[in-house]
């Protein structure tokens, strides 16, 4: 054992995955007992102890045990030894044919259930359920990487709402970046384990098995995590092998679910454009056009809120209609993000509104709402090049987990298409009806009305047009 001068010096602890094996030790011990020559037996014992550094290993075991202070030291030692043997066995390799038949049948049932699902949310839930069932653990977590936000989305069996972590953060983040599995028999003895969640919930995480999920291109797309082996055990090499095969099928299922989600999203956007075209084909007033565009804009892009602003040059402002109350809203022509979009005739995509000087936080302060991402798209028409008829402003892009994300290139592309599509209809609604009203006034008064209103449609008051249209429809 260490000498007196070493009492204050903490020696490095050799890992329990050393070449020392209790089964091998028992075999040698039996040979020593039956050996006829005590001197030879002693010599063999000393050689074995020195070769495998048994003294240091025992010192490390005792120190770890004093640090953990388990209620049952013998059970603790057995679990640590089982884990060390499992790690050693992993290096030597374990064939799937060595796994008990019952476990293989459970693996077959689990993979069959996972690959049969294609709906994204249900795919996540079934992977979690099958992991718990296959590995006989208390809880399971699934982290799915979202390239849009560069984050791992955590879905857990004990959580109703997903949370996010960064790649490289914590054990799961480390597994994701290194693509290497981690098996921890006692989490509180591992510096990589974050105890804050346990402290906040009162849960006690003991054993943990974390495995990367790779796609067919060997790219990490997520992490599956099993927590607390039932009966206070630790995850074995068989568990690692089973989870490895489960993770492979989980990767296929997640990719299929992603393709399905993209196909459904594309279909929804196409249907929204068709419905918009059908709705705008009717003789709608300006207010009805605004409300229709607002409704279908949300179907094209998952935005929490959106506003369609129309430009009124005669009053030098922009106006819209509240989708909640139906009241008219007006802002100065160059105010805020929408005003900047109108002025520059350029798309504006903001990831965080609170770090952009053009955004005013006053409305958020009054309402308690938190504006984060903003996408502003100008409404134009080829018949009036360079003229901005209005602005579509979308606020807070919602992700599938309900969190606020950022508008990406696909969102911008679809909204550009939407803007070009509705441009002619917006111009027709606001300008041609005004021209018709002017013609009717000339017929009644038999005097020409100032051509400025007709030839320069930008000078037409949209508020007057709206009032007349809505009154006519009534």
Secondary structure as UniProt FT lines:
FT   HELIX           4..6
FT   TURN            7..8
FT   TURN            16..17
FT   HELIX           22..34
FT   HELIX           38..52
FT   HELIX           54..68
FT   HELIX           73..92
FT   HELIX           96..98
FT   HELIX           101..115
FT   HELIX           120..135
FT   STRAND          137..146
FT   TURN            147..150
FT   STRAND          151..156
FT   TURN            157..158
FT   STRAND          163..165
FT   TURN            167..168
FT   HELIX           170..178
FT   STRAND          182..184
FT   HELIX           187..189
FT   TURN            191..192
FT   HELIX           196..201
FT   STRAND          208..214
FT   TURN            216..217
FT   STRAND          220..229
FT   HELIX           230..232
FT   HELIX           237..280
FT   HELIX           286..300
FT   STRAND          303..312
FT   TURN            313..316
FT   STRAND          317..321
FT   TURN            323..325
FT   STRAND          328..332
FT   TURN            333..334
FT   HELIX           336..344
FT   STRAND          348..350
FT   HELIX           353..355
FT   TURN            357..358
FT   HELIX           362..367
FT   STRAND          374..380
FT   HELIX           382..384
FT   TURN            385..386
FT   STRAND          388..398
FT   TURN            400..401
FT   STRAND          404..405
FT   HELIX           409..427
FT   HELIX           428..432
FT   HELIX           433..445
FT   HELIX           452..455
FT   HELIX           457..459
FT   HELIX           462..473
//
